[in-house]
């Protein structure tokens, strides 16, 4: 039987510091993304669909960004939302 791209699982190792690794692990668990986290080992995440990849990127970015980066991102979202409202009217 031929395997298709969706039959293959991608296990990605995320190399980040201990505190962030456990925070990311718990958030991925909440999102039902399979992952394994052991003491002094990298976080391993099963990425079996594009949504899981996007969520992993988002969770890592959210956990590792500085406060000013998070504020800027939030302000950008508010700006985009207010522009959309003006366009709809």
C-alpha positions in Angstrom: 0.0 0.0 0.0 1.3 3.4 -0.9 1.5 6.0 1.8 0.1 9.4 1.2 1.4 12.6 2.8 -1.4 12.5 5.3 -0.3 9.0 6.4 3.1 10.3 7.5 3.6 11.8 11.0 6.1 14.5 11.6 7.7 14.6 15.0 9.3 17.9 15.6 11.8 18.6 18.4 11.4 22.1 19.9 14.6 23.3 21.5 13.7 26.0 24.1 14.5 26.6 27.7 12.9 24.6 30.5 10.4 27.1 31.8 9.0 27.9 28.3 9.1 24.3 27.3 6.7 23.2 30.0 4.4 26.2 29.4 4.3 25.3 25.7 3.8 21.6 26.5 0.8 22.4 28.6 -0.8 24.7 26.1 -0.3 22.2 23.3 -2.0 19.6 25.5 -5.0 22.0 25.9 -5.1 22.2 22.1 -5.1 18.4 21.8 -1.8 18.4 19.9 0.2 15.2 20.8 3.5 16.0 22.5 6.0 14.6 24.9 8.1 16.6 27.4 10.7 15.0 29.6 13.2 16.6 32.0 16.3 17.8 30.3 15.1 16.7 26.9 13.6 18.7 24.0 9.8 19.0 23.6 8.7 16.6 20.9 5.5 17.5 19.0 3.5 15.4 16.6 2.5 17.6 13.6 0.0 15.6 11.6 -1.9 18.4 10.0 -1.2 22.0 8.9 -3.3 23.4 11.7 -1.1 21.8 14.3 2.0 23.4 12.6 0.3 26.8 12.7 -0.7 26.3 16.4 2.8 25.2 17.4 4.3 28.4 15.7 1.7 30.6 17.4 2.2 29.0 20.9 6.0 29.2 20.7 5.9 32.8 19.4 3.4 33.7 22.2 5.6 32.1 24.9 9.0 33.4 23.7 8.1 37.0 22.6 9.0 39.9 24.7 6.4 42.1 26.3 6.8 44.8 23.8 6.5 42.4 20.9 3.2 41.1 22.3 1.9 44.6 22.8 2.8 45.6 19.2 1.1 42.4 17.9 -2.1 43.2 19.9 -2.1 46.8 18.7 -1.7 45.6 15.1 -4.7 43.3 15.6 -6.8 46.2 17.0 -5.8 48.4 14.1 -6.7 45.8 11.5 -10.1 45.2 13.2 -10.9 48.9 13.2 -9.9 49.2 9.5 -12.3 46.3 8.7 -15.1 48.1 10.5 -14.6 51.2 8.5 -14.6 49.3 5.2 -17.9 47.5 6.1 -19.7 50.8 6.7 
